Amino acid sequence: MTKPLITGKTKILGVIGHPVEHSLSPLMHNAALAQMVEDIAQLGLDYVYLPFPIEPQNLAVAIAGFAAVGVVGFNVTIPHKQAIIPLLSEISPLAQSVGAVNTVTRQNNQWVGTNTDVEGFIVPLQTTYHQDWSQKIAVILGNGGAARAVVAGCHQLGFAEIHIVGRNHEKLTAFRNSWSNSPLNENLQVHEWLELPKLIPQADLLVNTTPIGMYPKINDSPLSAEEMSSLSPNAIAYDLIYIPQPTQFLQQAQKQGAITIDGLEMLVQQGVAALKIWLQREAIPVDVMRQALRKHLGLDM
């Protein structure tokens, strides 16, 4: 693969977060941009994607600086997904609904924000499992920011019922109330953890949005083996965590005969959606992005 030559004409993309050293976005985005380098002459695809560690108190000045130096667009990760919103001139209806922005682009000298996490979540379901979701039930573990994107994705797919399960009553109530003026309000229900035994047998889609099972605590799962034992073998278990592969949660689901999806494809697909916005181009080398991540993570040995 040709390594792009960075010149004074090279446009800047990036990701902001704190910390951001662990982000895999530069790896997959630069792999895609390198693959497209042959098209630069006719399409002007001369970009580089950089990580920017920005502390919360420096967010406003950093975004102003991005405008000053001509940054074309950037991704947003923890802890800035909500804090960035007041600094933007416009956010998409989807980002408004989710309450978080993960992709920002420069349009007409203004910052415009959207959320590609939702598309990242639903693409693996749409492309792999051609189903009528309108009669299906989704059970989502966790009620943090990641759960918001999953709720919006399940709503887009048309799930009949969306159930959120959490451990903190106050946070659950706040989560439920935050959708009160949204169309999602009609089929969204929240539950405390003790209600899981009645929910899991109903789940056509079971999603883990919690950090439980993430490295280094790779032997942990949000569910006990007993709780998972009632999952239907026809269900899909989806873990937003992508290391390790498979997580303990997905190993438990596999033992039930369920279909499993890990978070790596969501990471790839939200990145593909962002590149389409920035480059105004539909043809993104998704396979190259996926392979770059798998090689880096030691999954293709």
C-alpha positions in Angstrom: 0.0 0.0 0.0 1.4 3.4 -1.0 2.1 5.8 1.9 0.5 9.2 1.3 2.9 12.1 0.9 2.0 14.8 3.4 2.5 18.3 1.8 1.3 21.8 2.4 -1.9 20.9 0.5 -2.8 17.9 2.7 -6.1 18.5 4.5 -6.4 17.6 8.2 -8.9 15.2 9.8 -8.7 13.8 13.3 -10.2 12.6 16.5 -10.4 14.5 19.8 -10.7 12.9 23.2 -9.0 12.7 26.6 -7.3 10.4 26.7 -7.0 9.6 23.0 -3.8 7.6 22.8 -5.7 4.3 22.7 -7.9 5.3 19.8 -7.8 3.0 16.8 -9.4 5.6 14.5 -6.2 7.0 13.1 -5.1 3.5 12.2 -8.2 2.6 10.2 -8.8 6.0 8.7 -5.2 6.4 7.5 -5.3 2.9 6.0 -8.4 3.9 4.0 -6.9 7.2 2.9 -3.7 5.4 1.9 -5.7 2.9 -0.2 -7.4 5.8 -2.0 -4.1 7.6 -2.7 -4.2 6.5 -6.4 -7.4 8.6 -6.8 -5.8 11.7 -5.4 -5.0 13.2 -8.8 -8.5 13.3 -10.0 -10.4 13.5 -6.8 -8.3 15.6 -4.5 -8.3 13.0 -1.8 -5.2 14.4 0.0 -5.9 13.9 3.7 -4.3 12.8 6.9 -6.1 11.7 10.1 -4.5 12.7 13.5 -5.3 12.1 17.2 -5.7 15.2 19.3 -5.5 14.8 23.1 -7.7 17.7 24.4 -8.4 18.2 28.0 -12.0 19.3 28.9 -11.1 22.8 29.9 -9.3 23.3 26.6 -12.2 22.2 24.4 -13.5 25.6 23.3 -10.1 27.0 22.4 -9.1 23.8 20.6 -12.2 24.0 18.4 -11.5 27.6 17.6 -7.9 26.7 16.7 -9.2 23.9 14.4 -11.2 26.6 12.5 -8.1 28.8 12.4 -5.9 26.2 10.8 -8.5 24.8 8.5 -9.2 21.4 9.9 -11.8 19.8 7.6 -13.5 17.5 10.2 -13.0 15.4 13.2 -14.4 12.6 15.4 -15.3 13.1 19.0 -14.8 10.6 21.7 -15.0 10.5 25.5 -15.4 12.9 27.3 -16.4 15.5 24.7 -19.5 13.9 23.0 -22.0 16.1 24.9 -19.7 19.0 25.7 -19.0 19.7 22.1 -22.6 20.5 21.3 -22.8 24.1 22.4 -19.7 24.9 20.4 -21.3 23.8 17.1 -23.4 26.0 14.8 -25.7 23.1 13.8 -26.3 19.5 14.8 -28.3 16.9 12.9 -31.7 15.8 14.2 -30.2 12.4 14.9 -27.5 13.8 17.1 -30.1 15.9 18.8 -32.2 12.8 19.5 -29.2 10.8 20.7 -27.9 13.8 22.7 -24.3 13.2 21.6 -22.1 14.1 18.6 -19.3 11.9 17.4 -18.6 13.4 14.0 -18.0 17.1 13.1 -17.5 18.7 9.7 -16.6 22.2 8.5 -19.4 23.6 6.3 -19.6 27.2 5.1 -17.2 28.3 7.8 -19.3 26.7 10.5 -19.0 23.5 12.6 -21.8 20.9 11.9 -22.2 17.9 14.1 -23.8 14.5 13.7 -23.7 11.0 15.1 -22.4 8.1 13.1 -22.4 5.7 16.0 -26.1 4.9 15.2 -25.2 3.9 11.6 -22.2 2.0 13.0 -24.5 0.0 15.2 -27.2 -0.9 12.7 -25.1 -1.7 9.6 -23.9 -5.1 10.9 -27.5 -6.0 11.6 -28.8 -4.8 8.3 -26.1 -6.4 6.1 -25.9 -9.8 7.8 -29.4 -10.4 9.0 -32.2 -9.6 6.6 -35.1 -9.5 8.9 -38.3 -7.7 9.5 -37.5 -6.1 12.8 -41.0 -4.7 13.4 -42.1 -7.7 15.4 -38.8 -8.0 17.3 -37.8 -7.1 20.9 -34.5 -5.5 21.9 -33.1 -5.8 25.4 -30.2 -3.3 26.0 -27.9 -3.7 29.0 -26.7 -0.3 30.3 -28.0 3.2 30.2 -25.0 5.3 29.4 -24.0 7.2 26.2 -23.5 4.1 24.1 -26.9 2.9 25.0 -28.4 6.1 23.6 -27.0 5.3 20.1 -28.2 1.7 20.4 -31.7 2.9 21.3 -31.8 5.3 18.3 -30.5 2.4 16.0 -33.2 0.0 17.2 -35.8 2.7 16.6 -34.5 3.2 13.1 -34.7 -0.5 12.4 -38.3 -0.5 13.6 -38.2 -2.7 16.7 -41.6 -3.3 18.3 -40.2 -3.0 21.8 -36.9 -1.5 23.2 -36.1 -2.4 26.8 -33.3 -0.7 28.7 -31.9 -2.4 31.8 -29.7 -0.7 34.4 -28.7 -0.9 38.0 -29.2 2.7 39.1 -32.8 3.8 39.5 -32.1 7.5 39.3 -30.0 7.2 36.1 -32.7 4.9 34.6 -35.4 7.5 35.3 -33.2 10.3 33.8 -32.6 8.1 30.8 -36.3 7.5 30.3 -37.2 11.1 30.8 -34.6 12.3 28.3 -36.6 10.7 25.5 -40.0 12.1 26.6 -40.3 14.5 23.6 -39.0 12.0 21.1 -40.8 9.6 18.8 -38.8 6.8 20.5 -40.9 7.4 23.6 -43.7 5.1 22.4 -41.9 1.8 22.5 -39.1 2.4 25.0 -39.2 0.9 28.5 -36.7 1.0 31.3 -36.1 -1.8 33.9 -34.0 -2.4 36.9 -31.5 -5.3 36.8 -33.7 -7.6 38.9 -36.3 -7.7 36.1 -33.8 -9.4 33.7 -35.0 -13.0 34.2 -38.4 -12.1 32.5 -36.8 -10.0 29.8 -34.0 -12.3 28.5 -36.3 -15.1 27.2 -38.2 -12.4 25.2 -35.1 -10.9 23.6 -34.6 -11.2 19.8 -31.6 -8.8 20.2 -29.6 -8.6 23.4 -27.0 -5.8 23.5 -24.2 -5.1 26.0 -23.4 -1.4 26.1 -21.7 -1.7 29.5 -17.9 -1.8 29.9 -18.1 -5.1 31.8 -15.9 -7.7 30.1 -13.5 -5.1 28.6 -9.7 -5.6 29.0 -8.2 -6.2 31.5 -11.2 -7.8 33.2 -11.8 -10.2 30.3 -13.4 -12.9 32.3 -16.2 -10.7 33.5 -19.7 -10.5 31.9 -22.7 -8.3 32.7 -24.8 -11.5 32.9 -24.3 -14.6 35.0 -24.3 -18.0 33.2 -27.7 -18.6 34.8 -29.2 -15.3 33.5 -27.9 -16.0 30.0 -29.2 -19.6 30.0 -32.7 -18.4 29.1 -31.6 -16.6 25.9 -33.2 -18.0 22.8 -30.9 -19.8 20.3 -32.6 -17.7 17.7 -31.6 -14.5 19.3 -28.7 -12.2 18.3 -26.2 -11.2 21.1 -24.3 -8.0 20.3 -21.4 -6.7 22.4 -20.1 -3.2 21.8 -16.8 -4.3 23.2 -14.3 -5.5 20.6 -11.4 -6.8 22.7 -11.2 -9.6 23.6 -12.8 -11.6 20.8 -15.1 -13.1 21.8 -16.0 -11.5 25.1 -17.2 -13.6 28.0 -20.7 -12.2 27.2 -20.5 -13.5 23.6 -19.1 -16.8 24.7 -22.0 -17.3 27.0 -24.4 -16.5 24.2 -22.6 -18.9 21.8 -23.2 -21.7 24.3 -26.9 -21.0 24.0 -26.6 -21.3 20.2 -27.3 -17.6 19.7 -25.9 -15.5 16.8 -23.1 -13.2 18.0 -21.7 -9.8 16.9 -18.8 -8.0 18.4 -18.1 -4.2 18.5 -15.3 -4.2 15.9 -17.6 -3.9 13.0 -19.5 -1.1 14.7 -16.2 0.8 15.1 -15.4 0.2 11.4 -18.9 1.2 10.1 -19.1 4.4 12.2 -15.7 5.3 10.7 -16.9 4.6 7.2 -20.0 6.8 7.7 -17.7 9.6 8.9 -15.4 9.4 5.9 -18.4 9.5 3.5 -19.4 12.8 5.1 -15.9 14.4 5.1 -14.9 13.2 1.6 -18.3 13.5 0.0 -17.7 10.1 -1.5 -19.6 6.8 -1.2 -16.8 4.4 -2.2 -14.9 3.8 1.0 -12.5 0.8 1.3 -14.2 -0.7 4.3 -12.3 -4.0 3.9 -9.0 -2.2 4.2 -10.2 -0.4 7.4 -11.3 -3.7 8.9 -8.1 -5.6 8.0 -5.9 -2.8 9.4 -7.7 -3.1 12.8 -7.7 -6.9 12.8 -4.0 -7.0 12.0 -3.2 -4.4 14.7 -5.2 -6.3 17.3 -3.6 -9.6 16.4 -6.8 -11.1 15.2 -5.4 -12.2 11.8 -2.3 -14.1 12.6 
